Amino acid sequence: MKRKIAIIADGWRRHITYVWIRGCRNYIKEHELDIEISVFHSFGNFSRDEKFNAGEYNIIHLPDLSQFDGIILEVTNMLNQKKKQQIIRIIQESGVPAVSLLEKIPGLYHAGPDNYATMEQMVEHLIVAHSCKTLNYVGGPADSQENLLRWQAYEDVLQRYGIPLENDRIWNESYEVESGVRAFIHFQEKHLLPDAFVCANENIAVGLCHQAQQEGFKIPADFCVTGFDNFDKASYYRPRITTVSYEREVIAEAAMDLLVQIWGQNTTADCKTVPVQMLFQDSCGCKPEQVRSRSEYIEDRIFQEVREIDLHNEIMELKHNLIECEDYKQMAQYFTKCVCGLRCKGVRIWMNQDLVEESLSDSMGEASYITDGYPDTMHVICEKGMEQEYSLYVYAPLHFREREVGYVVLADCDYMLENQFLFETMNTYLESLEYLYRKLRLRKANEKLSRLYVLDSLTGLYNRMAYQEFAEPLYEKCRLQKKPVTVMFIDADHLKYINDTFGHDMGNLEIRGIADGIRKVFPPEAVSMRYGGDEFVVLLPGCEKTQAESLKAAFLKALDEISKSLHAEFDVEASIGYEVVLCGEKSLNECINNADEKMYQFKKARKAQRK
C-alpha cells in the first residue's frame, strides 16, 4: 500500500535543509518502501518584513493534513513563536502521527540528539581536562528549546563543580556568525574574558574566534572555544573547533523508522535519540583524532561556486525574460523553463483566479486577497511534466507580502534543493509577479483615463497638453496671490543607452520609474507633466528654495530605491534643476527654460564626478 508523508519545514535564511529530505529518501530506498513525500516549505525567517514572512508561512494552510499517513516537522529555526504554535496546533488537530525533528514538542514523537546530555559532556571536558575555572556561555535565541537545553546543561555542570553562576557571563542572541562577533566584543569591553567560551553552535564559535583573533588573541592559548552541531565550518576552520557531531540524515531516517513502527503498531517509544560524537579539537587544546582535509573542503567550495555561477546566469536570464512579460501565463512559462533547466522533472503553478482573469475588475483591491489560507477555486496557469507520478513534491507559496496569490509544485527537484537554488528562483518569480501586477493595474487605470487627452498613457502623469489646461492657470494664480512657485525640470539619464542596449521596453521602464518617483515625492497639489520623451516638468505652488532643495534630494533618493526594487540591469537615474519665482516676475516659459539650464548644469557636474 502506498503511503504519503508530509514534511513541514522552515528554511534557515535563504537555505532549505535538504538533509531532512535526503534522509527520508535514503530510508525509503533502503527499505524498498512505496512512499510519496510532499514538502510544504517556507522561508519565513529570511525577511525583516513580518508580512512577507506571514505570506511564506501561509503554505501550512494548503494541505489537508488528515489525508496523510505521517508528518515530519522541523520548526527549530522559526523565530515567530505565535506562528510556530499555530503550525503545531494544526498538526496536532490533524490526528496524524507526527515526528518533530530536533525539538521535543508535547503530543508529537521526537527524533534528534540529546542536547542536554551532550552539552554536559562538553562543559565537563573543559573543566576536567583543561582546568577551566571561568566559562562564558554564548547561546542562540533565548526561547529556542535547543538553546535552553544546552544553556541549562552549562549551568548545571557549573553548579555541580562548585563554579559560581554569573549572569554577566551569559549571552543569548542568535545562531548567526555575527552573534559570536558581538558576544566577544561585549565580553571584552566588560573585562569578562574567561578560560573558555561555551558556544551553542559552530556559527557562533567561528564568529567569536574570528573576532578574538582579529584582536590579537590566540586560541586555545588565551582561552578555549567550543561549538555544537559540526555542520560545515567547525572542522575546517583554523583553529579547528571542538564541537559535537551528529548526522542530520540519520535524524530523518530515525523519524521515518518511527513512522514505520507506528504504522505497523509495534512502536515501543515516542522518541528516538540519535548518536553523537564528541570532536575534541584544536580550539580547546586537544589534538583531533581525525583531521578533515581542508583541500577537500576548498575543492567542494570551488565546485559550489561553479554551480552558483550557473544559477546566477539562469537567474539573470529569468529576470530578463520575466520583466518583458505582459501576462501571468507567459511569466509562468519562463519560470517553468528555468526550473526545468535546473533538473526539476515536473512543475505545476496554481494562481488565484481573480489575479489571472484576462481583465482585472475595476473594483478589485488589495483587500480582496486572502491572507490566511487559500481560495476554494484556483487556476493552473502552467504545467509541465506532471502527467506521471513522482516520489517527491515540493510546495512553495506565491504571495505579495502577506496576501496569497497561489503556489508552485515542483516534482523531484532534488538538484535545486541540494544546491540551494530554491530561494533565488522563487524570490525572483515573486518579485516579478508583483511587478507585473502593479504594471497591469496601472495599465488598467491608464486605459480608464485614456479618454482624457491631458494624461500621458505611459506614465499616468499629465502630458504636454496639460500645459495650457493646468500649468499656466496655476502659475497665473500664484502670481495674482503673490505666492512663490517652483518650477522643476527633470531629464532621464542614459535613456538612449538603455534603449540601444536593452530595448525600448527597458527605456520605458526607466521613464515609468522616474514618474513613480515624481508621484512618490511631490505633493498632490503639484502639476506634474511628462513634457517630452524623456523630460518632466513639475510646478509646485507655494514652494520656496529650502523646500525645493529638500524635494530634490528626496526625489533622487526615491529613484535609488526604485532602482533597487526593479532588479533591472541598469539604474533608474535622472538629472534635476529648478527655478524659484516670487511674484511672477518671469513668464512660465522663461522659468522652464531656466530650470532646464540648471538641470543641464546638474547633469554636467554629475558626469564630471563620475570620471
VEXDREN-2710 file (C-alpha; in Angstrom, 1 decimal):
% VEXDREN-2710
k/r/px/py/pz
1/MET/0.0/0.0/0.0
2/LYS/1.3/3.4/-1.0
3/ARG/1.9/5.8/1.9
4/LYS/2.0/9.6/1.9
5/ILE/4.0/11.7/4.3
6/ALA/4.2/15.5/4.7
7/ILE/7.4/17.3/5.6
8/ILE/6.7/20.7/7.1
9/ALA/9.9/22.8/7.5
10/ASP/11.1/26.4/7.6
11/GLY/14.3/27.3/5.9
12/TRP/17.3/28.9/7.5
13/ARG/17.5/32.4/6.0
14/ARG/17.9/31.6/2.2
15/HIS/18.7/27.9/2.7
16/ILE/16.4/24.8/2.7
17/THR/17.5/21.9/5.0
18/TYR/17.7/19.4/2.2
19/VAL/19.3/16.7/4.5
20/TRP/15.8/16.0/6.0
21/ILE/14.5/15.1/2.6
22/ARG/17.6/13.2/1.7
23/GLY/17.5/11.2/4.9
24/CYS/13.8/10.3/4.3
25/ARG/14.6/9.3/0.7
26/ASN/17.6/7.2/1.8
27/TYR/15.4/5.3/4.3
28/ILE/12.6/4.7/1.7
29/LYS/15.1/3.4/-0.9
30/GLU/16.9/1.2/1.6
31/HIS/13.7/-0.4/2.9
32/GLU/12.1/-0.5/-0.6
33/LEU/9.0/1.3/0.6
34/ASP/6.3/2.9/-1.6
35/ILE/6.1/6.3/0.0
36/GLU/5.3/9.7/-1.6
37/ILE/6.8/12.8/0.1
38/SER/5.1/16.2/0.0
39/VAL/7.2/19.0/1.3
40/PHE/5.5/22.2/2.5
41/HIS/8.4/24.6/2.7
42/SER/8.7/28.3/3.7
43/PHE/11.4/30.8/4.0
44/GLY/9.7/32.6/6.9
45/ASN/12.7/33.8/8.9
46/PHE/14.5/35.3/5.9
47/SER/12.9/38.8/5.8
48/ARG/12.7/41.6/8.3
49/ASP/9.2/42.2/6.8
50/GLU/6.9/40.2/9.0
51/LYS/4.1/40.5/6.4
52/PHE/6.4/38.8/3.9
53/ASN/7.1/36.1/6.4
54/ALA/3.4/35.6/7.1
55/GLY/2.9/35.1/3.3
56/GLU/5.5/32.3/3.5
57/TYR/4.0/30.6/6.5
58/ASN/0.6/30.6/4.8
59/ILE/1.6/27.4/3.0
60/ILE/0.8/25.4/6.1
61/HIS/-2.9/26.1/5.4
62/LEU/-2.7/24.5/1.9
63/PRO/-2.8/20.7/2.7
64/ASP/-5.5/18.7/4.4
65/LEU/-3.1/17.0/6.7
66/SER/-5.6/14.4/7.8
67/GLN/-5.2/12.8/4.3
68/PHE/-1.5/12.0/5.0
69/ASP/-0.2/8.8/6.8
70/GLY/2.5/10.7/8.7
71/ILE/4.0/14.1/9.2
72/ILE/7.6/15.2/9.8
73/LEU/8.0/18.6/11.4
74/GLU/11.1/20.8/11.8
75/VAL/10.5/24.3/13.2
76/THR/13.6/24.9/15.3
77/ASN/14.5/27.9/13.0
78/MET/11.1/29.6/13.4
79/LEU/11.5/32.9/15.3
80/ASN/7.8/33.8/15.3
81/GLN/6.6/31.8/18.3
82/LYS/2.9/32.6/17.7
83/LYS/3.1/31.2/14.2
84/LYS/5.1/28.3/15.4
85/GLN/2.4/27.3/17.9
86/GLN/-0.3/27.7/15.3
87/ILE/1.5/25.3/13.0
88/ILE/2.0/22.8/15.8
89/ARG/-1.7/23.1/16.7
90/ILE/-2.8/22.4/13.1
91/ILE/-0.6/19.2/13.1
92/GLN/-1.9/18.1/16.5
93/GLU/-5.5/18.6/15.4
94/SER/-5.0/16.5/12.2
95/GLY/-4.9/13.3/14.2
96/VAL/-2.0/12.0/12.0
97/PRO/1.1/10.6/13.7
98/ALA/3.8/13.3/13.6
99/VAL/7.5/13.3/14.4
100/SER/9.3/16.5/15.4
101/LEU/12.9/16.8/14.4
102/LEU/15.4/18.2/16.9
103/GLU/12.9/19.8/19.2
104/LYS/10.6/17.9/21.6
105/ILE/7.0/19.0/21.3
106/PRO/4.2/17.8/23.5
107/GLY/1.9/15.4/21.7
108/LEU/4.4/14.6/18.9
109/TYR/7.0/11.9/18.5
110/HIS/10.6/13.1/18.5
111/ALA/13.9/12.3/16.7
112/GLY/17.1/14.1/17.5
113/PRO/20.2/14.3/19.6
114/ASP/20.2/14.6/23.4
115/ASN/21.1/18.3/23.6
116/TYR/21.3/18.4/27.4
117/ALA/23.5/15.3/28.0
118/THR/25.8/16.2/25.1
119/MET/26.4/19.7/26.4
120/GLU/27.0/18.3/29.8
121/GLN/29.9/16.2/28.4
122/MET/31.3/19.3/26.6
123/VAL/31.3/21.5/29.7
124/GLU/32.7/18.7/31.9
125/HIS/35.5/18.2/29.4
126/LEU/36.5/21.9/29.7
127/ILE/36.5/21.8/33.5
128/VAL/38.1/18.4/34.0
129/ALA/40.5/18.0/31.0
130/HIS/41.5/21.7/30.7
131/SER/41.1/23.0/34.3
132/CYS/38.8/25.9/33.2
133/LYS/37.5/27.9/36.1
134/THR/35.6/30.6/34.4
135/LEU/33.3/29.7/31.5
136/ASN/31.1/32.1/29.4
137/TYR/28.0/30.8/27.6
138/VAL/27.2/32.2/24.2
139/GLY/23.8/31.0/23.1
140/GLY/21.2/31.3/20.4
141/PRO/17.7/32.7/20.7
142/ALA/16.7/32.7/24.4
143/ASP/13.3/31.0/23.6
144/SER/14.8/28.2/21.4
145/GLN/14.3/24.8/23.0
146/GLU/17.7/23.6/21.7
147/ASN/19.4/26.6/23.2
148/LEU/17.5/26.3/26.5
149/LEU/18.6/22.7/27.0
150/ARG/22.3/23.5/26.1
151/TRP/22.2/26.5/28.4
152/GLN/20.6/24.5/31.3
153/ALA/23.3/21.8/30.9
154/TYR/26.0/24.5/31.1
155/GLU/24.5/25.9/34.3
156/ASP/24.0/22.5/36.0
157/VAL/27.6/21.4/35.3
158/LEU/29.0/24.6/36.7
159/GLN/26.9/24.2/39.9
160/ARG/28.0/20.5/40.1
161/TYR/31.7/21.6/40.1
162/GLY/31.1/24.5/42.5
163/ILE/31.8/27.2/39.9
164/PRO/29.7/30.3/40.6
165/LEU/27.0/31.2/38.1
166/GLU/27.4/34.8/36.9
167/ASN/24.6/36.2/34.7
168/ASP/27.1/38.7/33.2
169/ARG/28.9/35.7/31.6
170/ILE/25.8/34.6/29.6
171/TRP/25.0/36.0/26.2
172/ASN/21.9/34.8/24.2
173/GLU/21.1/36.3/20.8
174/SER/21.0/34.2/17.6
175/TYR/22.7/31.3/15.9
176/GLU/24.4/33.5/13.4
177/VAL/28.2/34.1/13.0
178/GLU/27.6/37.8/13.8
179/SER/26.3/36.8/17.2
180/GLY/29.6/35.4/18.1
181/VAL/31.4/38.5/16.9
182/ARG/29.2/40.7/19.0
183/ALA/29.4/38.4/22.1
184/PHE/33.2/38.6/22.1
185/ILE/33.2/42.4/21.7
186/HIS/30.7/42.6/24.6
187/PHE/32.7/40.4/27.0
188/GLN/36.0/42.1/26.1
189/GLU/34.5/45.6/26.8
190/LYS/33.2/44.3/30.1
191/HIS/36.6/42.7/31.0
192/LEU/34.9/39.3/31.3
193/LEU/37.1/37.2/29.1
194/PRO/37.0/33.6/30.5
195/ASP/39.1/30.5/30.5
196/ALA/36.5/29.0/28.0
197/PHE/33.7/30.1/25.8
198/VAL/30.9/27.5/25.5
199/CYS/29.0/28.3/22.3
200/ALA/25.6/26.9/21.4
201/ASN/26.6/26.2/17.8
202/GLU/29.6/26.4/15.5
203/ASN/28.4/29.6/13.7
204/ILE/28.7/31.4/17.0
205/ALA/32.0/29.7/17.8
206/VAL/33.5/30.7/14.4
207/GLY/32.4/34.3/14.7
208/LEU/33.8/34.5/18.2
209/CYS/37.1/33.0/17.2
210/HIS/37.4/35.3/14.2
211/GLN/36.8/38.5/16.3
212/ALA/39.2/37.3/19.0
213/GLN/42.0/36.6/16.5
214/GLN/41.3/40.0/14.9
215/GLU/42.0/41.5/18.3
216/GLY/45.3/39.6/18.6
217/PHE/44.2/36.7/20.9
218/LYS/45.4/33.1/20.4
219/ILE/43.1/30.1/20.7
220/PRO/43.5/28.0/22.8
221/ALA/46.5/29.7/24.4
222/ASP/44.3/32.6/25.7
223/PHE/41.1/30.7/26.2
224/CYS/39.2/27.6/24.9
225/VAL/36.3/27.8/22.5
226/THR/33.7/25.1/21.8
227/GLY/30.8/24.8/19.4
228/PHE/27.9/22.4/18.6
229/ASP/26.4/20.7/15.5
230/ASN/29.5/20.3/13.2
231/PHE/27.6/21.1/10.1
232/ASP/30.2/22.6/7.7
233/LYS/32.6/25.0/9.4
234/ALA/34.0/23.6/12.6
235/SER/36.5/21.0/11.3
236/TYR/37.8/23.3/8.5
237/TYR/38.3/26.5/10.4
238/ARG/41.7/27.5/11.9
239/PRO/41.7/26.5/14.7
240/ARG/39.5/23.5/14.2
241/ILE/36.6/24.0/16.5
242/THR/35.9/21.5/19.3
243/THR/32.3/20.5/18.7
244/VAL/29.5/17.9/18.8
245/SER/28.9/15.9/15.6
246/TYR/25.7/14.2/14.5
247/GLU/24.3/13.3/11.1
248/ARG/21.1/15.0/10.3
249/GLU/20.3/12.4/7.6
250/VAL/20.3/9.9/10.5
251/ILE/17.8/12.0/12.4
252/ALA/15.4/12.0/9.3
253/GLU/16.0/8.2/9.0
254/ALA/15.1/7.8/12.7
255/ALA/11.9/9.8/12.1
256/MET/11.0/7.5/9.2
257/ASP/11.7/4.5/11.3
258/LEU/9.3/5.8/14.0
259/LEU/6.5/6.3/11.4
260/VAL/7.0/2.8/10.0
261/GLN/6.8/1.3/13.5
262/ILE/3.6/3.4/14.2
263/TRP/2.0/2.1/11.0
264/GLY/2.9/-1.4/12.0
265/GLN/1.6/-0.8/15.5
266/ASN/4.8/-2.1/17.1
267/THR/6.3/1.1/18.4
268/THR/7.5/1.0/22.0
269/ALA/8.8/4.6/22.4
270/ASP/7.8/8.1/21.4
271/CYS/11.4/9.2/21.0
272/LYS/14.5/8.2/19.0
273/THR/17.7/9.6/20.3
274/VAL/20.4/9.6/17.6
275/PRO/24.1/9.0/18.5
276/VAL/26.5/11.9/18.7
277/GLN/30.3/12.1/18.5
278/MET/32.4/14.5/20.7
279/LEU/35.1/16.1/18.5
280/PHE/37.7/17.5/20.8
281/GLN/39.9/19.6/18.5
282/ASP/42.4/22.5/18.4
283/SER/40.1/25.2/19.9
284/CYS/40.1/23.6/23.3
285/GLY/43.8/22.4/23.2
286/CYS/43.1/18.8/22.2
287/LYS/44.7/17.0/19.2
288/PRO/42.0/15.9/16.7
289/GLU/41.7/12.1/16.3
290/GLN/40.6/12.5/12.7
291/VAL/41.7/15.5/10.7
292/ARG/39.5/16.5/7.8
293/SER/41.3/17.7/4.7
294/ARG/40.9/21.4/4.1
295/SER/41.9/20.8/0.5
296/GLU/38.7/18.7/0.1
297/TYR/36.7/21.5/1.6
298/ILE/38.2/24.0/-0.7
299/GLU/37.6/21.7/-3.7
300/ASP/33.9/21.4/-2.7
301/ARG/33.6/25.2/-2.3
302/ILE/35.1/25.7/-5.8
303/PHE/32.6/23.4/-7.4
304/GLN/29.8/25.1/-5.3
305/GLU/30.9/28.4/-6.7
306/VAL/30.7/27.0/-10.2
307/ARG/27.2/25.8/-9.5
308/GLU/26.3/29.3/-8.0
309/ILE/27.6/30.9/-11.2
310/ASP/25.4/28.6/-13.2
311/LEU/22.4/29.6/-11.0
312/HIS/23.3/33.3/-11.3
313/ASN/23.3/33.0/-15.1
314/GLU/19.9/31.2/-15.0
315/ILE/18.5/33.9/-12.7
316/MET/19.8/36.7/-14.9
317/GLU/18.1/35.2/-17.9
318/LEU/15.0/34.6/-15.9
319/LYS/14.8/38.2/-14.7
320/HIS/15.3/39.5/-18.3
321/ASN/12.6/37.3/-19.6
322/LEU/10.1/37.9/-16.8
323/ILE/10.4/41.7/-17.0
324/GLU/9.4/41.5/-20.6
325/CYS/6.2/39.5/-19.9
326/GLU/2.8/41.0/-20.4
327/ASP/0.7/38.4/-18.7
328/TYR/0.9/35.8/-15.9
329/LYS/0.8/32.7/-18.2
330/GLN/3.8/33.9/-20.2
331/MET/5.6/34.6/-17.0
332/ALA/4.8/31.1/-15.7
333/GLN/6.2/29.6/-18.9
334/TYR/9.5/31.3/-18.4
335/PHE/9.7/30.3/-14.8
336/THR/8.9/26.7/-15.7
337/LYS/11.6/26.7/-18.3
338/CYS/14.1/27.9/-15.8
339/VAL/13.4/25.3/-13.1
340/CYS/13.3/22.5/-15.6
341/GLY/16.7/23.7/-16.7
342/LEU/17.7/23.2/-13.1
343/ARG/16.7/19.5/-13.3
344/CYS/13.2/19.7/-11.9
345/LYS/11.2/16.9/-13.5
346/GLY/7.8/18.4/-13.2
347/VAL/6.1/21.8/-12.5
348/ARG/2.6/23.0/-11.8
349/ILE/1.7/26.6/-11.0
350/TRP/-1.6/27.4/-9.3
351/MET/-2.8/31.0/-9.0
352/ASN/-5.6/33.0/-7.6
353/GLN/-8.4/33.0/-10.2
354/ASP/-9.0/36.7/-9.7
355/LEU/-5.4/37.5/-10.5
356/VAL/-5.3/35.7/-13.8
357/GLU/-8.6/37.0/-15.2
358/GLU/-8.0/38.5/-18.7
359/SER/-9.1/41.9/-17.5
360/LEU/-8.9/43.0/-13.8
361/SER/-12.0/44.2/-12.2
362/ASP/-12.1/47.9/-11.6
363/SER/-13.2/47.3/-8.0
364/MET/-10.6/44.6/-7.2
365/GLY/-8.3/45.9/-4.5
366/GLU/-5.6/44.6/-2.3
367/ALA/-8.1/43.7/0.4
368/SER/-9.8/41.1/-1.8
369/TYR/-6.9/38.7/-1.4
370/ILE/-6.8/36.0/1.3
371/THR/-4.1/36.3/4.0
372/ASP/-4.9/33.1/5.9
373/GLY/-5.4/30.0/3.7
374/TYR/-6.2/29.6/0.0
375/PRO/-9.4/30.0/-2.0
376/ASP/-11.6/27.1/-3.0
377/THR/-11.1/27.8/-6.7
378/MET/-7.7/28.2/-8.2
379/HIS/-6.4/28.2/-11.7
380/VAL/-3.5/26.2/-13.2
381/ILE/-1.7/28.6/-15.4
382/CYS/1.2/26.4/-16.4
383/GLU/2.0/22.7/-16.1
384/LYS/4.9/20.6/-17.5
385/GLY/5.9/17.0/-16.9
386/MET/3.2/16.3/-14.3
387/GLU/1.5/13.5/-16.3
388/GLN/3.3/10.9/-14.2
389/GLU/3.6/10.3/-10.5
390/TYR/6.8/11.2/-8.6
391/SER/8.2/10.4/-5.2
392/LEU/8.8/14.0/-4.1
393/TYR/6.7/17.1/-4.4
394/VAL/7.7/20.5/-3.0
395/TYR/5.0/23.1/-2.4
396/ALA/6.2/26.7/-2.3
397/PRO/4.0/29.7/-1.7
398/LEU/3.3/32.6/-4.0
399/HIS/2.3/35.8/-2.3
400/PHE/2.5/39.6/-2.3
401/ARG/3.8/40.2/1.2
402/GLU/1.1/38.6/3.4
403/ARG/-1.5/38.2/0.5
404/GLU/-1.9/34.8/-1.0
405/VAL/-1.8/34.7/-4.8
406/GLY/-1.0/31.0/-5.4
407/TYR/1.6/28.3/-5.0
408/VAL/4.1/26.3/-7.1
409/VAL/4.5/22.5/-7.1
410/LEU/7.9/21.1/-8.0
411/ALA/8.4/17.4/-8.6
412/ASP/11.7/15.5/-8.0
413/CYS/13.6/18.8/-7.7
414/ASP/16.5/17.3/-5.6
415/TYR/19.2/19.1/-7.6
416/MET/17.6/22.5/-6.9
417/LEU/17.2/21.7/-3.2
418/GLU/20.6/20.2/-2.6
419/ASN/22.4/23.1/-4.3
420/GLN/20.2/25.8/-2.6
421/PHE/18.6/27.1/-5.8
422/LEU/15.0/27.2/-4.5
423/PHE/15.1/30.5/-2.7
424/GLU/16.7/32.5/-5.6
425/THR/14.3/31.2/-8.2
426/MET/11.2/31.6/-6.1
427/ASN/12.2/35.1/-4.9
428/THR/12.9/36.2/-8.5
429/TYR/9.5/34.9/-9.6
430/LEU/7.7/36.5/-6.7
431/GLU/9.2/39.9/-7.3
432/SER/8.4/39.7/-11.0
433/LEU/4.8/38.7/-10.3
434/GLU/4.2/41.6/-8.1
435/TYR/5.9/44.0/-10.6
436/LEU/3.6/42.7/-13.3
437/TYR/0.6/43.0/-11.0
438/ARG/1.4/46.6/-10.4
439/LYS/2.0/47.2/-14.0
440/LEU/-1.3/45.7/-15.1
441/ARG/-3.2/47.7/-12.5
442/LEU/-1.5/50.9/-13.7
443/ARG/-2.3/49.9/-17.3
444/LYS/-6.0/49.4/-16.3
445/ALA/-6.1/52.8/-14.7
446/ASN/-4.5/54.4/-17.8
447/GLU/-7.0/52.7/-20.1
448/LYS/-9.8/54.0/-18.0
449/LEU/-8.4/57.5/-18.3
450/SER/-7.3/57.2/-21.9
451/ARG/-10.2/59.4/-23.0
452/LEU/-8.7/62.3/-21.1
453/TYR/-6.4/63.8/-23.6
454/VAL/-4.3/65.5/-20.9
455/LEU/-2.9/62.3/-19.5
456/ASP/0.3/60.5/-20.7
457/SER/-0.6/56.8/-21.2
458/LEU/2.9/55.6/-20.4
459/THR/3.4/57.3/-17.1
460/GLY/0.0/58.3/-15.9
461/LEU/1.2/61.9/-15.5
462/TYR/-0.1/64.9/-17.3
463/ASN/1.1/65.3/-20.9
464/ARG/2.2/68.4/-22.8
465/MET/-1.4/69.2/-23.4
466/ALA/-1.8/69.9/-19.7
467/TYR/0.5/73.0/-20.1
468/GLN/-2.4/75.3/-21.1
469/GLU/-5.0/73.4/-19.1
470/PHE/-3.3/73.3/-15.7
471/ALA/0.2/74.7/-15.6
472/GLU/-0.4/78.2/-16.9
473/PRO/-3.6/78.8/-14.8
474/LEU/-1.7/77.6/-11.7
475/TYR/1.2/79.8/-12.4
476/GLU/-1.1/82.8/-13.0
477/LYS/-3.0/82.1/-9.8
478/CYS/0.3/82.2/-7.8
479/ARG/1.2/85.4/-9.5
480/LEU/-2.1/87.1/-8.5
481/GLN/-1.8/85.8/-4.9
482/LYS/1.8/86.8/-4.8
483/LYS/2.8/83.3/-3.8
484/PRO/6.1/81.8/-4.7
485/VAL/6.2/79.0/-7.2
486/THR/8.9/76.5/-8.0
487/VAL/9.4/75.0/-11.5
488/MET/11.3/71.7/-11.6
489/PHE/12.8/70.4/-14.8
490/ILE/13.7/66.6/-14.8
491/ASP/15.5/64.8/-17.5
492/ALA/16.1/61.0/-17.7
493/ASP/19.7/59.9/-17.7
494/HIS/21.2/57.3/-20.1
495/LEU/17.9/56.8/-21.9
496/LYS/19.5/56.4/-25.3
497/TYR/22.0/53.9/-23.9
498/ILE/19.2/51.9/-22.3
499/ASN/17.1/51.9/-25.5
500/ASP/20.0/50.9/-27.7
501/THR/21.4/48.2/-25.3
502/PHE/18.3/46.7/-23.6
503/GLY/15.4/47.7/-25.9
504/HIS/12.7/50.4/-25.8
505/ASP/10.7/48.5/-23.2
506/MET/13.5/48.9/-20.8
507/GLY/13.7/52.6/-21.7
508/ASN/10.0/52.8/-21.0
509/LEU/10.7/51.1/-17.7
510/GLU/13.1/53.9/-16.7
511/ILE/10.6/56.6/-17.7
512/ARG/7.9/54.9/-15.6
513/GLY/10.4/54.6/-12.8
514/ILE/11.0/58.4/-12.9
515/ALA/7.3/59.0/-13.0
516/ASP/6.9/56.7/-10.0
517/GLY/9.5/58.8/-8.2
518/ILE/7.6/62.0/-9.0
519/ARG/4.4/60.6/-7.7
520/LYS/6.0/59.4/-4.6
521/VAL/7.8/62.6/-3.6
522/PHE/5.9/65.6/-4.9
523/PRO/2.7/66.8/-3.2
524/PRO/-0.8/66.2/-4.7
525/GLU/-1.3/70.0/-5.4
526/ALA/1.7/70.0/-7.8
527/VAL/1.2/69.8/-11.5
528/SER/3.4/67.1/-12.9
529/MET/3.9/66.7/-16.6
530/ARG/5.7/64.5/-19.0
531/TYR/7.0/67.4/-21.0
532/GLY/8.8/65.5/-23.7
533/GLY/10.1/62.0/-24.5
534/ASP/12.5/61.9/-21.5
535/GLU/11.6/65.3/-19.9
536/PHE/9.3/66.1/-17.0
537/VAL/8.2/69.4/-15.6
538/VAL/6.7/69.9/-12.1
539/LEU/5.1/73.1/-10.8
540/LEU/5.0/73.5/-7.1
541/PRO/2.8/76.3/-5.7
542/GLY/3.9/78.0/-2.5
543/CYS/7.3/76.2/-2.7
544/GLU/10.4/78.2/-1.7
545/LYS/14.1/77.4/-2.1
546/THR/14.5/75.4/1.2
547/GLN/11.6/73.1/0.4
548/ALA/12.6/72.8/-3.2
549/GLU/16.0/71.6/-2.2
550/SER/14.5/69.0/0.2
551/LEU/12.2/67.7/-2.5
552/LYS/15.1/67.5/-5.0
553/ALA/17.1/65.3/-2.5
554/ALA/14.0/63.2/-1.7
555/PHE/13.3/62.6/-5.4
556/LEU/16.9/61.4/-6.1
557/LYS/16.7/59.1/-3.1
558/ALA/13.4/57.7/-4.3
559/LEU/14.9/56.9/-7.7
560/ASP/17.7/55.0/-5.9
561/GLU/15.1/52.9/-4.0
562/ILE/13.1/52.3/-7.2
563/SER/16.2/51.1/-9.0
564/LYS/16.8/48.5/-6.2
565/SER/13.3/47.3/-6.3
566/LEU/13.2/46.7/-10.1
567/HIS/16.3/44.5/-10.2
568/ALA/17.0/45.7/-13.7
569/GLU/20.4/45.7/-15.4
570/PHE/20.6/49.4/-15.1
571/ASP/19.9/52.2/-12.6
572/VAL/16.9/54.5/-12.9
573/GLU/18.6/57.9/-12.8
574/ALA/17.6/61.5/-13.7
575/SER/19.0/65.0/-13.5
576/ILE/17.0/67.8/-12.0
577/GLY/17.1/71.6/-11.9
578/TYR/14.6/74.1/-10.5
579/GLU/13.7/77.8/-10.6
580/VAL/12.0/79.5/-7.7
581/VAL/9.9/82.5/-8.7
582/LEU/8.5/85.2/-6.5
583/CYS/5.5/87.4/-7.5
584/GLY/5.6/86.2/-11.1
585/GLU/8.4/88.4/-12.3
586/LYS/9.0/86.0/-15.2
587/SER/6.9/84.1/-17.6
588/LEU/6.3/80.4/-17.1
589/ASN/8.2/79.6/-20.3
590/GLU/11.2/81.5/-19.0
591/CYS/11.1/79.7/-15.7
592/ILE/11.0/76.3/-17.6
593/ASN/14.0/77.3/-19.7
594/ASN/15.9/78.5/-16.6
595/ALA/15.1/75.2/-14.8
596/ASP/16.2/73.3/-17.9
597/GLU/19.5/75.1/-17.9
598/LYS/20.1/74.4/-14.2
599/MET/19.2/70.7/-14.8
600/TYR/21.8/70.7/-17.6
601/GLN/24.4/72.1/-15.2
602/PHE/23.5/69.4/-12.6
603/LYS/23.8/66.7/-15.3
604/LYS/27.2/68.1/-16.4
605/ALA/28.5/68.3/-12.9
606/ARG/27.5/64.7/-12.1
607/LYS/29.1/63.4/-15.2
608/ALA/32.3/65.1/-14.2
609/GLN/32.2/63.5/-10.8
610/ARG/31.9/60.0/-12.3
611/LYS/35.0/60.4/-14.4
END
